[in-house]
Amino acid sequence: MVNRYNYCPHCEKRILFTIEMKDIDQSQYPAPVYNLHKDDACNKISTFYVDSLLRVSYKELEKKPGAIKTLDASSLGG
């Protein structure tokens, strides 16, 4: 289990989410995973693509097919 920091593609706030290997389909890389930004002002889902070390390769605004789990992402200060 690792914590990852990134930016929400909808509101551009800094977010934190926790991800594990079981959260992704390991038969494809980059592997998609859905992130739900748990913020009153945003609360939107986006698709993040991660590599085999669970690092974010890129992200999409839309909910793209292929992910097996939705992760909760929380806003960080600022």
FIVEX-256337 format. One line per field, with one value per residue (C-alpha): residue number from 0; chain; x, y, z. Coordinates in steps of 0.25 Angstrom, whole numbers, plus 2048, in hexadecimal, padded with zeros to 3 digits. Last residue first. Example, Ala and Ser with C-alpha at 12.3 -4.5 7.8 and 13.67 -1.06 7.14 Angstrom:
num: c(1:0)
chaine: c(A:A)
X: c(837:831)
Y: c(7FC:7EE)
Z: c(81D:81F)
//
This chain:
num: c(77:76:75:74:73:72:71:70:69:68:67:66:65:64:63:62:61:60:59:58:57:56:55:54:53:52:51:50:49:48:47:46:45:44:43:42:41:40:39:38:37:36:35:34:33:32:31:30:29:28:27:26:25:24:23:22:21:20:19:18:17:16:15:14:13:12:11:10:9:8:7:6:5:4:3:2:1:0)
chaine: c(A:A:A:A:A:A:A:A:A:A:A:A:A:A:A:A:A:A:A:A:A:A:A:A:A:A:A:A:A:A:A:A:A:A:A:A:A:A:A:A:A:A:A:A:A:A:A:A:A:A:A:A:A:A:A:A:A:A:A:A:A:A:A:A:A:A:A:A:A:A:A:A:A:A:A:A:A:A)
X: c(7F1:7EF:7EE:7E1:7DD:7DC:7D3:7D7:7CD:7D1:7D2:7D5:7D4:7CA:7CD:7C6:7C9:7D3:7DF:7EC:7FB:806:803:80D:807:815:80F:80A:7FE:7F3:7E9:7DB:7D2:7C6:7C0:7BD:7C2:7BE:7BA:7C7:7C8:7CF:7CB:7D7:7D5:7E0:7E6:7F2:7FE:800:7F7:7F6:7F8:7E9:7EA:7E5:7EC:7FA:7F6:7F3:7F1:7EC:7F1:7EC:7F1:7E6:7E6:7D6:7D3:7E1:7E3:7F1:7FB:800:801:801:806:800)
Y: c(864:857:84A:845:837:82C:820:814:80E:800:7F6:801:7FD:807:816:81F:82D:838:82F:82C:829:820:820:817:80A:803:7FB:808:80F:816:81F:820:82B:82C:839:83E:84C:857:84E:846:837:836:828:822:816:80D:80A:801:807:7FB:7F0:7E2:7E7:7EC:7F6:7F7:7EA:7F1:7FB:80A:815:823:831:83D:84B:854:855:856:84B:844:842:844:839:833:824:81C:80E:800)
Z: c(801:80A:803:7FD:7FF:7F4:7F6:7ED:7E2:7DE:7D2:7C8:7B9:7B3:7B4:7BF:7B8:7BC:7B9:7C0:7BC:7C1:7D0:7D7:7DC:7DA:7CF:7C8:7CC:7C3:7CA:7C6:7CC:7D5:7DB:7E9:7E6:7EF:7FB:7F9:7F8:7EB:7E6:7DF:7D5:7D1:7C4:7C2:7B9:7B8:7B5:7BC:7CA:7CA:7D6:7E4:7E8:7E6:7F1:7F1:7FB:7F6:7F9:7F1:7ED:7E8:7D8:7D8:7CE:7CB:7DA:7DD:7E2:7EF:7F0:7FD:7FC:800)
//
